[in-house]
Amino acid sequence: MTRTTRTSAPHSCDVAVIGAGVVGCAVARRFALAGASVVVVERGADILSGASKANSAILHTGFDAPPGSLELDLVKAGREEYLSIHRDLGLSIVKTGALVCAWTDAEADGLAAIAGQGRENGIADLDVIDATAVHALMPGLAPEVRAAVEVRGEHVIDPWSAPLAYVTQALALGAKVWRGCELLSGRFDGDWLLDTSRGGLRAGAVINAAGLFGDDVDRRLGLAPDFTIRPRKGQFIVLDKAAARHVPKIVLPVPNEITKGVVICPTAFGNVLVGPTAEEQDDRTRATVETATLEMLRDHGGRLVPALRDIPVTAVYAGLRPGTEKKHYRVTARTESRAITLGGIRSTGLSAALGLAQHALRLFEAFGMPLGPPAAIPPVTVPNLTEAEPRDWQRPDHGEIVCHCEMVTRREIEAALAGPLPPGDFGGLRRRTRAGMGRCQGFYCNARLAEMTRGRFRVPLAVEPEG
């Protein structure tokens, strides 16, 4: 059935994307660029409300991905596209490089295999280096480091502005984002008839990018899921910006079969992360932090980079990764019902998102639904929030500095609130501006932010006085 004949539901589209995490945002952009009419269905109050809001923000090369895997292909494709478009979208990249550090003789013996796997994966820009060379690159590392694999292409990016840019470009091409909208059920009768908490939606094809609820969404669509989500919690600590001079590179551990391990990582915002842990749990919505675990992370960072012992912790957080019973991505295309599931997208999802979107479009082409690309692609840029490029506070007439810890201006906040996809809650505002994410965690600026956002959010920052 063609686009023009799908009119029996209150709204119709070529493609319904379920989930507005980084993968869903990238998929919406790719299909809109291909000429599809797109509706993104997101049950959260804002984009990135699930797994995508908490990650280590590394733009991976794929050096340690399983050789020959779909994950490897999509990480490499996603990275390549990010590097080709980030300037046009106003996105930054901090070219740090990474060191896979060995702290024991046994780990040092395994570095050649890690480097060999990286080269097998097509990543040539890496070498095994000895302790002297490691300390020349990063003098702050503890003297116990034996050797490392230097991976020069591993970098860090802004993990929130990238998906915002993707979905903003999709919106400029006519896509719609239904936030606060839960998929209730769906059935295929030649087109998809989706029942949502906002009413009916008819779609020619459906793409499940629901992350932590990927298996549940397949069931609601009447599709037999071929995987089970097993949430994996990762706790992090965020060290003050004074830590950045001690951690110019990403410090990676020698990985094991379960996890890539705890990373010490500079951020694009000038802080340093230590984490994540890898803790299996059943709850898909609640990621708690525990004092003992946070203390372990602080001790770990101080042992590997001794100067970090004296740096205060700015923030702590935890996120959930949509792991499954198997390590690889769980991607399925059902041609007979024009459905694609992008499941089990774990810690490399930020890097692979654009590659996953490309792959989804290739799978969609087998459905036989013709699309015509748009006549023009509107230019889209998002504001820079990173320390790698000039910030708004450095420009005249910004109004005022609302958040002094992160130097967020009134103009930035007003622009976010007036943008094509205004934040749906306070978390969304923080991710769009970094207001309230600094040393004081909003202690000084939240009153001003509550005033500026009055009436904007379903859950306000401040309770209005009665009478």
N, C-alpha and C positions, 0 to 999 in steps of 0.2 A: 504494500500500500504506500502511496506517495505522501509526501508531507502535506500537500494541499487537500487531501481527502480525510485527514485525521481530525475530525471536528466534533465528535460526539461527546467528548469529555470537556470539562470546563477549560482545560488547557492541554495543548498537544505540542509535541516536539519530536525531533528526530532521535535524540539520545537523552536518556535520563541517567545522570551520574549520581549514585548513592554514596554520600560521604564527601565532606569538604575538608579533608586533610590535605597534606601536600600532594598526595597522589591524585586525589579527586580534583584539586585545583589545576594541576598540570594536565589532566585528561580533558577537563572542560576547555582549557585554552587550545589544546591540540585539535580537538574536534571543531571548535569554533573557527579556527584558522582554516580547516578543511571545508568549511561552509555549512556545517550542521547547525541546526537549531538545538540548543542545549538547555536543560534545566538541571541544576544541582540541588539535590535534596539532602539537607543536613539537619539532624535533630537537635544539635546543640545551638546555643544562642549566637554563635559566631563560627567562622571558619577556624580550623585548627583547634577545635574544642576537645579532641581526643588525644590519640598517641602523638600526633604531630607537634603538639605544643611544647613537648619536653624532649630534647635530644641534644647531642653534643656538637651539632652544627659543623661537622666535618664534611668537606667535599672530597669524597674518596676517589682514588684512582682505580680501585679494584685489584690491587696487587695481591691481596690476601683472600679474594673471593674463590670459591671452588672452581678449579679449572674446567673449562668447557660448559659452565653453567649458564642458565638464562640470567641469573643475577649478575654475573660478570659482564655479559653482553650489555645489559641494560644500565648498569652502573657506568660503564665506559661511554655508552651513547648519551646518557643523561649528563654526565660531566662535560662531554664535548659540546652538547647543545648549550649548557649553561655558560661555558666559556665563550660561545659565539654570540649569545644574546644579552649577557648581563649588563653590558654598557648601555645598550639601547633601552633597557628597562630600568636603569638607574640603580642597579645592584652592584655591590662591592664584592671584592674577594681579597682576603689577606693571605699572601703567599708565604706561608710559614715553613712548609716541609715538615716531615715527621721522622722520628727516630724510634725504631723498634728495639728497645734496649734489653740486653741480656744482663742479668744480675748474678747469675751463677755460671759455673763452667758448663753445666748441662745445657742451660739455655744458650750459651755462646756456641755450643756445638750444633745447635739447631738453626742458627741464623743462615747458614749457607742454603739450607732447604727452603727457608722463607724467601730468600732472594731468588732462588731458582724458580719457585712457584710464581713469584712476581714476574720474572722474565717470560715464563711460559704463558702467563696471562697477557703478555704484550706490553708490560710496563718496563721499559728499558732504563729509565732514569732513576736507578737505585743501585746501591753498592753496600757491601759489608765493610765496615770501618772499625778500626781498633779503638781502644779506650782513649788514647791520645787525641785522635781525630774527633771522637765524640765530645771530649771536653773542650776542644777548640771551637766546636760549633755551639756548645751549650755549657759554659763554664760552671753554671750553678748546679749541675748534676752531682749527686753524691759520688765520692771517689770509688765506691764499690762497683760501679758500672764496668763490665768486662769488654763489651763491644756492642755494636748496633748495626741494624740495617737502616741506612739513610734512604728515605723515600722522598725525593725532592718535590713530587707533584701533589702530595697531600696538603690541603689547605683548609681554611675555615671561612665560612660565609655567614651572613645574617639569615638564620633559619626561618624567620617569620616574614620578612619583607619579600623573599623569593616567592612563596606561594601566594602572597597578596598580589604581587605583580602578575603572576600567571592568571589568577581569577579576574583581576581588573582588566586585563587584555581580553579575556573571554567576554566580560560584561560589555566592553566597548564594541564587540562584534555581535552583540545581541543576546548573549546568554543571560539566564536568570538564575539567581541563587535563592532558594527557599530555605531560610534559616528557621530554627524552632519548629521544624517540620519532620515528623517521624514517619518513616515508611511502615505501614501497617500490614499490607499484603499486596500481592500482585498475581496476575494470571496472563497468559499469552494466548491470544486468539487470532493471530496474524499480526497484531500489534500488542504491545504491553499495556494492560490496564492496571494502573497502580492506584491503590487506595492509601492516601496519606492523611495525616492529621490536619492538613490544610485543604483536603478534598481530593478529587480525582485528577489523575494525570495520565494521558495517553502518550505512549512513546514508541517509536519504531524499534528501538534497541535499548537495552539497559546495561549499565556498567557498574558493577559492585566494587566500590573502593571504600568499603565501610570499616576497614582496619580492625579494631578490636571486636567488632560485631560482624565481621565478614561471613562467618558460617551462619549466624542467625539471620542475616539478610538473605542469603541463599534460601534458607528454609521458608522465610516469609514470601519469597518469590515462587515457591513451589518447586525449587530446584534442589536436588539432593546434594548437599555439600560434600566435598571430597576431602575435607580437613576439619579439624577442631581447633579453635583458638585456645591457646594456653598462655594467658597473660604472664609476661615476665617484667617484674618491676625493677627499675633502675633508680637508685638514689644518687644525688649529686650534692656537692657543696660548691659554692661560688665564692672565690676569694677576692678581696679588694683589688682595685686596679694597681695598687703598688706591687702586686705579684707579677705583673706582666713583664717587667724587666728581667725577671729571673727565669721566665718560661717563654723564650722566643719561638720555640718549636713544639709541635705535638709530641708528647712522650707516650709511646705505646708499649704495652707489655708483650711478651711472647704469648700468643693466644693458645687456648686449648680447645677441645672439642665442643665445649658448652658455650663459651663466651670469649669475646675479644679481650675481656678483662678491663681493669680500671685504667682510665686514661687521665693524664694531666695535660690539659689543653688550653692554650690561649683562646680567647673569644674575639670576635670582630668588634666587641664593645669595650675592649680594654681590660676585661677581667680574666681570671683563670678558673677553669672548671676542674674538679677532681671527681671522677665517677665514670661510668655508672656501675652499680652492683648488678647482679643478675639473680633475681629472686622469683621463683615460681609462686603464683598465687591464683586463686579462683576468681576473685572479684575483678570485674572488667572496668569499673568506674572509679574506684577509690585507690589512690596510691599514697600511702602514708610514709612519713619519714620517722626513723627511730634514732634516738640519741646515740645508742651504742654503735650503730652503723655509721652515723655521721662522724663520730669520734674516730672510728676506724679509718674512714676516708681522709680525715685530717692528718692522722698519724702516717698514713701511707704517703700522702703528698710530702710531708715533712721529711720522711726517710729518704725519698728519692731526690727531692730538691730541698736541702736543709734550710735555705732561707725562707721557705714557705711557713716554717714553724712560727715565725713572728708576724705573719700577715693575718689580719682579722678576716673572719668569714662575713661576707656581705649578705648572702642568702643561702637557703637550702631548698631543694625541691626533689620531687620524685615523678617519674613518668612510667607509663606502661607500654611495652612493645608487643605487637600482635604475633607472638610466636605460635607455632603449631607443633604437631608431633614429628614433623620433619624439618630439617634445617633450611631447605631451599624454598624459594618463592612458590606459591601455589596459584598458578595462573591457568584458568580454564576458559575456553570459548565453546559455546553451545550454538552451533550454526542453526540448528532446527528451531531454536527459540530466540535467536538473536540476543544472546546474553553473554557477557564477559565478566569473569570474576578475577579480580586482582587481589589475591589473598596472601597472608603470611609475609607481608612486606615489613621487614624488621628494621634493624638499625641503619641499613643502607638506603632506606626509603627516600631521604632527602636528596641523596646523590642520584638515585635511580629514577626519580619521579618523572623527569622529562623523557627518559628512555622508556619507561613503562607506558607513558602516553603515546609515544611513537608506536610501540608494540601493539597497544590496544587498537590503534587506528588500522594497523596492518591486519589484525584479526577481524576487525569490523568490515574490511573490504570484502571478505568472503561471504558476508551476508547479502551482497548484491543490492545494497541501497545506494543509488547514485547521489553524490554530493557535488556541488559546484563551489569552488573557493570564492570568498568575497572579492568584490571589485577592488577594495582598498583595505589596508590594515591600519587602523588608527594608531598613532603613536601613543605609547603609555610609558610613564615613568613613575616610580615611587620614591618618596623622600629617603635620603640616606640617613641611617641611624648609627653607622659604624664610625670607628675612630680612623678608618683608612682614607676617608674623604672629608672635605669640609662639611660642617654641620650648620644648621639654620641659625644657631645662636651667634655665629660669626658674621652673619649678614645683617645689614641695618634694618630698622623698622620691624623687628620681630614681635613687638608688643611688650613682652616681659618674659623673664625666666620663671617658669612655673615650678619645674622640678630642678633644683640646683644640683642635686647629686649627679643626674644624667644630663643636665643642661638642656632641658626640653622647654621649648618656647610656647607661648600662647598661640602663635601663628601655626605651629605644628599641630597642636591639639585641635584648634578650630578647623584646620584643613582636614584632619582625620575625621572629625565629626560631620563635615560637609562633603566627604568624598563619595565616590560612586558606590562603595560598600562600607558605610559607616560601621564602627564597632558595635556589636550587639550586646556587649557587656563590658565590665571594667577590664577583664582579662584581655579582651580584644583591643581596648584602648592602649593598654600597657604594651601589647605586642606591636602596635602600630607606631608608638611614640617613645617607648621605654620610660614613660612617666611613672614614678613610684617604684622603679626597679633598682634604685641605687642603694647607697649605704644606709639610708634611714628607712628604706622600704615603705616610703609614703608617709612617714610620721609627720613631716613638715608640709608636704604638698597635697595630701589627700583632701583637706578641707577646701582648698582652692579647686581641686579637680571635681569634688562633689558639687560645688557651685557651678562650674562650667558645664557639667553633664546633667544638671537637674532636668528630670523629665525624659531623659534619653534612654535609660536602661530599665528593664523590668525589675531588676534588683538594684535599687539606688545605692550610691556610696554612703549616703547619710539619710537617716530617717527624718522625714519632714515633721516639724512640730505641729501638734494639734491646735485647732482654733485659729 
